[in-house]
Amino acid sequence: MSLDLASLNAATPADFVAALGAVFEHASWVAEAAAGRRPFFRVTDLFAAMRQAVEAAPADRRLALLTNHPELAGRAARAGAVAPDSLAEQAAAGLDRLSEAEYARFEALNAAYRDRFGFPFILCVKRHGRASLLRTFAARLESTPEAERRAAEAEVLRIAAVRLDALVTGEGPLQTTGRLSTHVLDTVTGRPAAGVAVELAEIVSESEATIVARARTNAEGRTDAPLIGGRPVPIAAYALRFGLGDYHRAAGLALPEPPFLDVVTLRFGVAEPEGHYHVPLVASPWSYQTYRGS
């Protein structure tokens, strides 16, 4: 359910806190501090007030903000014994579908991390694919305690920004989403290619890939909706597959069997979750090219 910024400005302090108290995990005091700084004319101003409340808090309260976060893919998450927002975020990242071996790895990483730093590993999982998540987890275990506390607080703020952006509408929205899109151009006809089957997969490892989206190009050679949109584009390696052979067969073009180009696969990486990645295919039965468009 979306909340209008103007309505939040007019709400009682209690209703304001009830609406926004869960944006920061188990820390309704952040919303309480922001309530006293109304009115806000932009959503970015509201988030700035919440950020400033965190930055001005005493050290013990900031540490509690970290220690109260649930572990990623821990046993509590598997049992559903975490806050609904956190559970949904972990599920969206595929952390509810890990194998027993992967859960065991998370358990070991969580234990090592907590022993070293005294709070659970915190990451805005919506910004990461599974391979990136595990790689980041292992890398941050090598951080110094001071650097890691700063990194963990930055991730708490990223998580809160994503939640607030999804929850509150109004002028000056936060920039927490990205987009991944494509289109296909037929260089034989010089026109957009309609009816091409498109499949996007996240490459988890050389032996595993997870299907993210399937679509078919429309009369403009584009998919009706972005392959990923309205959320961060997870940091990951991807494979974008185009059914080029079937498209040419349906068009009545005589092809050898097997055709020279049947399923064209483009492998690329996403490093900017809030960026726009446009990955087109310009193709004939004999050649293709791509680029990062806009």
N, C-alpha and C positions, 0 to 999 in steps of 0.2 A: 504494500500500500504506500503510495506516494504522499508526502506531506508538503504543503505549500509554504514557502518561506514567510509569506505575509501572515498566514495563520499561526505559524510558530512565534512570530513577533508579538501577536496578540494573545497568545496562550498564557495561562497562569504559570508561575514558576514550576508548580508541581506537574502540570500537564506537559510543559516543555521538557522536563527531566524524564517523564514517563515515555515521551516520544523518542528522545535521543540518548537515553541513559545507557543503552547497550551498544552504542557506536564504538566506545572504548570498552574492552572486555572487563566486566566486573568493576567498573570505575564510573559510576553515575556522578561522582564529584566533578568530573570534567564538564558534563552538561550543566550541572548546578553553577559552576563558575561562569560558563558562557551565558547562562540565562540572565545574569546581572548586567551584561554588556549590550543588551538589545536596545534599539532595533538594528537588524542587519539588512542591508540593501542588496547584498549579493551573497550567494552561497559560499563563495570564496572567503567573504568576511566572516561568516559563521565558522568556517573551518579554521581560519586564522585565530579566532578567539579561543577555540578548543585547543589548538596547538599551543598557544601562549599559556593556557591554563596548565598544560602538561609541563612546559618548560619552566614555569614559575613554581611548580610544586616542590616541596622538600624532598630530599634524597630518598627517604624511606617510602614515601608515597610513590615516587617514580619507580623504585625497585618493585613495589607491590604490583604496579602496572605490568611488569614483566613476569613476576612469579605466578600471577593469577591466570596467565594464558595457558590453554590446554596444549599438550604435546601433539605434534603432528603424527597422525596414524598410530597413536599409542593405544593401549588397551581400552582406555576410557572412550576414545573416539570409536573404536570398534563396537563397543557396547552402546554407543549413543549417549554416553553420560557426559556430554559437553553441551555448551550453549548452542541453540539451534543455528545461529548464524555461523559459528565456527564449524559445526558439523556439515552444513550445506556447502561451505567453502571448501572443506576437505574433500567432500564427495565430488564436487565439480572438478577438482583436480585429479580425480581418479584414485584417491587414497583409500576409498572404501572397497576397492577392487584389487588390492595388492595380493600377491601370492603369500603363502606362509613364509617363504624365504625372504621376501621383501619386507614383510612385517617384522621378521626377526632382525633384519638389518636396521630398520627404523628403531626398534627397541634398543639395539646396541648403541646406535648413534645418539639416541635420546639420553641414555644412561651416561655415556661418556661426556656429552655436552653439559648435562646438569651437574655432574661431578666437577667439571672444570669451571663452570661459570655461576652455578647456583640458581639458575632459572631455566625454563624450557626453551628450546630452539624456536624462534619466532620468525615466520616468513609469510609474506603476502602471497599465498599459494596461487591465487588467481593470475599472477604475473609469471608463473613458471610451469613448464611441462615437467613430467616426472623425472626425466634425466637431468634437467637443469636443477630441479629441487634437490636431488641427491648430491649432485656435484657441488652445489652451493653449501649444503649441510656439511659435507666433508671439509670444504675449504675454510668455512668459518670456525671449525673446531681448532684451527691453527692460529686464530686471532689472539691478541692480548686481551685480558679482561676489560680494560678500559675501552679499547676499540670495539669489542664485541657488545658492550653495553650500549654504545652509541649506535651500532648497527641494529641492535634489537629494537631500540626506541624508534629508529627511522622506519623499521618494518611495522611497528605498532601504528605509526602515523599513516603509513601507506594503506594498511588494512582499514583504518578508520575513514580515510578519504574515500576508498571504494564503497564502503557501507553508506557513508553520508551521501555520496553522489547518487547512489541507487535509491535513497530514501527521500531526499529533499529536492523539490523542483523550485525554480525561480531564476532570476537574473544571475549572471556570472557563475554558471555551473563549473564544477571541478573537472579537470581534464584527466579522467582516470580510464578512459576506454580507447581502444585502437580498432583497426579494421584490416581484414585481409580479404582481397577481392581478386577477380580474374576476368578476362574476356578472351575470346578466340577469334582470330582473323584468318580467313581462307584466302591465301595469296593466289590460288588458281582463279577464283571468281572476283577477287578484289573486294569481297564483301564480308560482313560478320558471319561467323559460322553458327547457325542455329541447330539445336538438338544434339550438341556434343555432351556426352556423359562426362562429368567431372567428379573426382573423388579426392578429398584432402585427408591425409593421414599424418599423425604425429609420430616421428621415429623415436621410439623409446630406446632401442638398441638395434644392433645389426640383425637380430633375430626376432624383434618385436616391433610392431607398429599398431597404433590405435586409430581407428577411423574417427575423424572429427566431423566431417560433413560430406554429403553427397548431393549433387544437383545436376541440372541440365541447362545448357545455355539457351537463352531466349532469342527472339528475332534480332536483337542487337548484339548477339554474341556474348552476352553477359549472363550471370546468374541473377535471378530475381532479387535475391538478398545477398549481402556479403557472406562469404564462407565462414568468417568469424566477425562478429560485430556486436556493439552494445556492451562490450566487456574488454578487459585487457587481452591482447593477443599473447598467449603464453610463450615465454622464452623457450625455444625448442628448435630442433631440426624437423623439417616437414618434407613430405612427398606429395606433389600435386600431379594427379594422373588424369590424362585426357584420352577418351576413346576415339582417337582420330580415325582408325581403320573403319570402325562401324559407321562413323559420320560419312566417310567417302563412299562406302558401300550403299548407304541409304540414299545418297545423292546420285547413284547410278554410275559412278566413276569406275571404269574397269581397272582392277588392281590385280597384281600377281598374288598368288597364295603360297606361302604367307606374304602379306604386304611388307614393303620395306619399313614403313612406320605403321604400327598397329596401335599399341598403347604407349603414348609419350609420357614419360615421367620426369618432372622437374623437381630436383632436390634443392632446398634453400633453407636458410636459417633466419630466425627472428630474434633480434637482440633488443628491440625497443617495444615493450608491451603496449605503450600508448601511441605508437606510430601507425601510419597507414602503409601497408604493404600491398601493392597492386602487382600481380604476377601474371602477365598476359602470355598467350601463345600465338605466335604468328607462324603459320604452317602451310605446307603443301603435302602431297603424298611422299615427297622425297627430301624435305628439309624442314627445319623449324628453328626459331630463335625466340629468346625471351629477354626480359629486362625488368628492373624495378621501376614501375611507373608511378603515377600520382593519381 
